[in-house]
Amino acid sequence: MPQTITIVIDKTSAIKRFEQAAWKLARMLKQPNSMKQVWNLQADHEETADNGLMTASFEQHLWEGVYIISEYLSSQPSYGTSTHANEFTITLSMPSHWVIHSAPGLKYEMLELVQNGMMADWLDEMKPDQAKAYRQQTELCKAKIQSIIYALNAP
């Protein structure tokens, strides 16, 4: 009998984690305007174009992860429900008794996919040579998600 995994990704906390990483990287880059660019990304500055770009980046990379696991979805992913407008919920139906133990790893890899994708998108604008490493990490996260899913579905 299939069991389910429900993964909830909170947009606010994901963007906050991204902001922290971006501040740290901007300090290391010591590039003119890099700190100002991070300020423009902050979630409490929603009017900036950079913040809008990061919201779009968050959603794009989240959907990449959903696409990888889409054949195992037990219902449509939901996003922006009335009670939790910043939460994205993914429910999977897996034919395995190991489901519960794999949920944290799957959620972690989904978050990593989103974070690395957002960093790569931001660095494409600021420092393209640094973006390549984050793109590679994004591909690695996709492979790990597939690996977890295939292991869950193994007989």
TINUZA-505845 format. One record per residue (C-alpha): x, y, z; residue in three letters; residue number from 1. Coordinates in steps of 0.25 Angstrom, whole numbers. Example, Ala and Ser with C-alpha at 12.3 -4.5 7.8 and 13.67 -1.06 7.14 Angstrom:
2
c1_c2_c3_resn_resi
49_-18_31_ALA_1
55_-4_29_SER_2
% end
This chain:
155
c1_c2_c3_resn_resi
0_0_0_MET_1
6_14_-4_PRO_2
10_23_7_GLN_3
11_38_5_THR_4
22_49_8_ILE_5
18_63_9_THR_6
29_73_7_ILE_7
26_88_11_VAL_8
36_98_5_ILE_9
34_112_12_ASP_10
37_123_2_LYS_11
40_133_13_THR_12
50_124_20_SER_13
57_120_7_ALA_14
59_134_2_ILE_15
64_138_16_LYS_16
74_127_15_ARG_17
78_132_1_PHE_18
80_146_6_GLU_19
89_141_17_GLN_20
98_134_7_ALA_21
97_146_-3_ALA_22
102_156_8_TRP_23
113_146_12_LYS_24
117_145_-3_LEU_25
116_160_-5_ALA_26
126_163_6_ARG_27
136_153_0_MET_28
134_159_-14_LEU_29
138_173_-9_LYS_30
132_178_-22_GLN_31
126_192_-24_PRO_32
111_192_-22_ASN_33
111_177_-18_SER_34
105_181_-4_MET_35
95_190_-10_LYS_36
90_179_-19_GLN_37
88_169_-7_VAL_38
80_180_0_TRP_39
71_181_-13_ASN_40
69_166_-12_LEU_41
64_166_3_GLN_42
50_161_5_ALA_43
45_173_12_ASP_44
49_182_0_HIS_45
38_175_-9_GLU_46
37_188_-18_GLU_47
51_185_-24_THR_48
53_178_-37_ALA_49
64_169_-31_ASP_50
54_164_-21_ASN_51
44_161_-32_GLY_52
55_154_-39_LEU_53
58_145_-27_MET_54
44_142_-25_THR_55
43_137_-39_ALA_56
56_129_-38_SER_57
51_122_-25_PHE_58
38_118_-32_GLU_59
46_113_-45_GLN_60
56_105_-37_HIS_61
45_99_-28_LEU_62
37_95_-41_TRP_63
50_88_-46_GLU_64
50_79_-34_GLY_65
35_76_-35_VAL_66
37_72_-49_TYR_67
47_62_-45_ILE_68
38_55_-36_ILE_69
25_58_-43_SER_70
22_44_-47_GLU_71
21_41_-32_TYR_72
12_52_-28_LEU_73
-1_47_-22_SER_74
-8_61_-24_SER_75
-5_74_-30_GLN_76
6_82_-23_PRO_77
-1_94_-16_SER_78
5_108_-15_TYR_79
0_120_-7_GLY_80
-11_115_0_THR_81
-20_125_7_SER_82
-15_122_21_THR_83
0_120_17_HIS_84
2_129_5_ALA_85
17_126_5_ASN_86
17_111_6_GLU_87
18_102_-5_PHE_88
13_88_-2_THR_89
17_75_-10_ILE_90
11_62_-6_THR_91
17_49_-12_LEU_92
11_35_-12_SER_93
22_25_-11_MET_94
21_9_-11_PRO_95
31_8_1_SER_96
31_6_16_HIS_97
44_15_16_TRP_98
36_27_12_VAL_99
36_34_26_ILE_100
51_32_27_HIS_101
54_38_14_SER_102
45_51_15_ALA_103
56_60_22_PRO_104
66_56_11_GLY_105
57_59_0_LEU_106
53_72_6_LYS_107
67_76_9_TYR_108
71_73_-6_GLU_109
59_81_-11_MET_110
63_93_-2_LEU_111
78_92_-7_GLU_112
73_92_-22_LEU_113
65_104_-19_VAL_114
76_111_-12_GLN_115
87_108_-22_ASN_116
79_112_-33_GLY_117
75_125_-27_MET_118
90_128_-25_MET_119
94_124_-39_ALA_120
83_133_-44_ASP_121
88_145_-36_TRP_122
102_143_-39_LEU_123
99_142_-54_ASP_124
97_157_-52_GLU_125
108_160_-42_MET_126
119_151_-45_LYS_127
117_141_-56_PRO_128
129_133_-53_ASP_129
125_129_-39_GLN_130
111_125_-44_ALA_131
116_113_-51_LYS_132
119_106_-38_ALA_133
105_108_-33_TYR_134
100_103_-46_ARG_135
108_90_-44_GLN_136
102_89_-30_GLN_137
88_90_-36_THR_138
91_79_-45_GLU_139
96_71_-33_LEU_140
84_73_-25_CYS_141
75_69_-37_LYS_142
83_56_-37_ALA_143
82_54_-22_LYS_144
67_56_-23_ILE_145
66_45_-34_GLN_146
74_36_-26_SER_147
65_37_-14_ILE_148
53_35_-22_ILE_149
58_23_-29_TYR_150
63_17_-16_ALA_151
49_19_-10_LEU_152
43_12_-22_ASN_153
52_0_-22_ALA_154
46_-13_-19_PRO_155
% end
